[in-house]
Amino acid sequence: MSDAYKKILESLGMKGAYTFYSCRSFYVNERLKEGVEVFTVAKQTGHSIAICNQYYAKLDIQSRADEATRRTYGKKRADEGESLF
């Protein structure tokens, strides 16, 4: 299977670009972004829940960056239609 995978990547001009591990990591990232429970993803990939939380918790932080860095000092928020002060 590994040789076939390598041949496919080579035929696409992507030799060495992606490993099985990086594909697995991509899968975990995408499932967690979709809101799949950590327990389910951990079970599917053979991770422990602790490892999922340790390495993939940053996804939640990254996906909420706008919320965490939004500046609304005295401005009207379009979604609320009212002044904050």
Stockholm file with secondary structure:
# STOCKHOLM 1.0

chainA/1-85         MSDAYKKILESLGMKGAYTFYSCRSFYVNERLKEGVEVFTVAKQTGHSIAICNQYYAKLDIQSRADEATRRTYGKKRADEGESLF
#=GR chainA/1-85 SS CHHHHHHHHHHTTCTTTCCHHHHHHHHHHHHHHTTCCHHHHHHHHTCCHHHHHHHHTHHHHHHTHHHHHCCCTTCEETTTTEECC
#=GC SS_cons        CHHHHHHHHHHTTCTTTCCHHHHHHHHHHHHHHTTCCHHHHHHHHTCCHHHHHHHHTHHHHHHTHHHHHCCCTTCEETTTTEECC
//
